[in-house]
Amino acid sequence: MLKFYYNPRSPMARRVWRGLLEKDIEFEPILIKLNGDQFQPEYLEINPFHHVPVIIDDGFRMIESIAILEYLETKYPTPTLLPKEIQALATVRMVQMVSTNELVPKVLPLIFENQDSPKFIEAKQKVDKVLEFFADNLKDNSYFGGDNLSLADIVAGTDISFLPKLGIDLSNYPNLENWFERLMQRPSWQKTELSQEEFQKFRRILIKMRQRQEKS
């Protein structure tokens, strides 16, 4: 059985978790507590970079959430999470990369900084630019790949899910807001989405980790 090393508070782990659930892949969940489990020698043998998630499938180890999702799509192609049409497929690939490279780095200042700080204001402006880009590419489609859920929706939807909890309103982008509400109705999201209370706990952990890094 596929082994899934994860922590439910990790957005990267939730990407893969949702992929597993959407594909109805049977797996053994192995919880990694982020208070030190990730630095234990036995875990570092699995992932020397001490991050979650990791999967081990028939003895084959994979790290990095997007790579894992691609692997799962290839090995377990039904139901498909990639469109066949060339431009739709390209859009899915692009949205995944924009979410990872442009959105996620700007979410961190929203977590760490006060709302009136220059870093927070700058980050929010860049987040708005990403949201506008997503809205333009989503158009009137139900999902980024068209009528069906895709890997882009899993990746971007998981990353965007932090924003309402940080006070970022999606109402300026009605099609994106409707898309997000559509995702939140899916069983895989309802099972894995963090509550506001769980998110605040995760936020406190991140702040403490940052403070320790600054002192070291």
N, C-alpha and C positions, 0 to 999 in steps of 0.2 A: 504493500500500500504506500502511496505517496506520503512523505512526511513533510509537514509544513511548519517551519520554525517562524514564529511571529510574536508580535505584541499588538493587542487590539487598538492601542492608542497611536501606533505608528501609521501614518498615512500611506507609506510605501507598502507596508504589510497589508493594509486594507485594500489596496489596489489588487493585490494577488488574491486575497481572500474572496473578494467579490468575483474575480475571474473564475476561481474554483467553484463558487456557488452557482454562477450563471451557467457554467458548463456541466454542473452536476457531477463533478469529479469527486470520488471518494478519497478522503485524505485523513491522516492522523495529525491533529493539531498539537504542536509542542510549544507551550508558552515560554517565552524568554522575558524575564523581568528586566526592566531597563535600569535597575538599581545596582547592576554588577554582573548579572548572568552573562551578558554579552562579552565580558572580558575574561570569563573562565577559560582555562586551557582547552577543555573539551569543545567549547563552542568556537574558539579561535581556530581550531583544526578544521572546522566546517567553513567558517568565514573569517579569514585573518583580518578583515577590515571592521569586524565587530558590529555589523549592522544587521537589522532584519529588513526584509524576510530572506529566508533560504528555503528551497525545496530540495528534497532528495527523492528522485523517482527511479525506481529499479536500479538503485545504486548510483544514479547520475545526479551530480550536485549542480544547482544553479543558484546564482545570486543576482541581484539587481532586478527590480520589479518589472521594468519594461521587457528585459530579456526573458524573464520568467513567463510573462504573459505571452510573448511571441512563441516560446517553446510549447506552452500549453495549447495555443491555437494550432500549432503545427501537428502536435501529437494527438490532440483530442479535437478534431475539427468540427464536431457537431455538439451543440449548435455553433455556427460560425460567428465570429466576432470581427470579421474583416469583410468589407464589401468586395465585389468582383470588379465593378466598374473602375476604370483607371483613375479618373479624377476624384471619385469618392474615396478610393483607397489612399491616394496621395494626401487628401485632406485629413484622413484619419492619422496617417503618419505624422503630418505636420502639426496637428493639434497636440498629439502626445508630446512632441519635442518642445513646442512653445510652452505648454503647461509645466514641463519639467525644468526648462532652462530659463524661462522668463517669469512665470508666475510664482513658483515655489520659493525662489530666493527673495522675492518681495513680500511674501507672507511672514517671513521671520521678523522683519522690523515691526510689522503690525502686532506680533506677539510680544516683542520685547520692549517697545517704546511706548511712551505716553501719547495720547491722541493729538496733543498740541505740539509735539516735538517736530523739528524739521525733518528728521529721518522718517517719522511716521507719515507726515504729509507727502513727502517725496515718494515713499513706497506706495501710498494709496493712489497717487496720480499714475504710477506705472501699472498698478493693478487694474485701474480703470481702462488703461490703454489695452491691456490684455483682454479684458472683458469685452471691450468694443470689437476687438479683432475676432474673438470667439463668436460674438453675435453676428458679425458680418459673414462669417463662414458657415454658421449654422443655418442662416436664412430661414426658410419656412419648414425645414425638415424636422422630423421628430427627433432624430439623432444626427451626430456628425457624419455618419456614413450613409444616411438616408432614412429609411423606415425602420431599420433594425438597430438594436444596441451594438456598439462597436468598442474596440479597445480604447479609442479616443474618449468615449463617454465615461468609461471606467476610470481612466487616468485623470482627465480634466475634472470629472464630476467629484472624484475623491479629493482632489486638490482644492477645488472651489468650495467644498463643504465647510472648510474652515472659515470662510469669509463672513457668512451671516452670524457666526458665533463671535466674530470680532467687530460686529457692528457695520459691516459693509453691505449695503442694500443693493440687491440685484434688480430692483424695479425700474431702473433706468434702461434696462435691456429686457423688454417684455418677453421676447422669444427665448432668451437665455433663462429667464426666471421660470417660464413654463417648462422648459427642458429640465431644469434642476428639480422642479416639483415632480415631474414625471419620473425622474430617477429615484426620488425619495419614496415613491410609491412601490418600487420594485422590492420583492421579498429580500433580495440580497442586500439592499441598502438598509432596510428596516432591521435586519439582523445584525448589521455591522456598524451602523452609524453611531458616533459618539453622542451622548447626551451633553447638554451644556455643562452639567456638573462634571462629567468625565473629561470634557475638554479642558475645563479650568484646572483639574488635577494635572493633566498632561502639560498645560501651560506652566504651572508651577515647577514641574520637573525640569522643563526646558530652561526656565529662568535660573534655577539652582545650578544646573549643569554649566550654563554660561558663566555664572558667577565664579564657580570653581575654576573654570578655564582661565578667566581673567586674573585670578589670584595666583595661578601656577606659573 
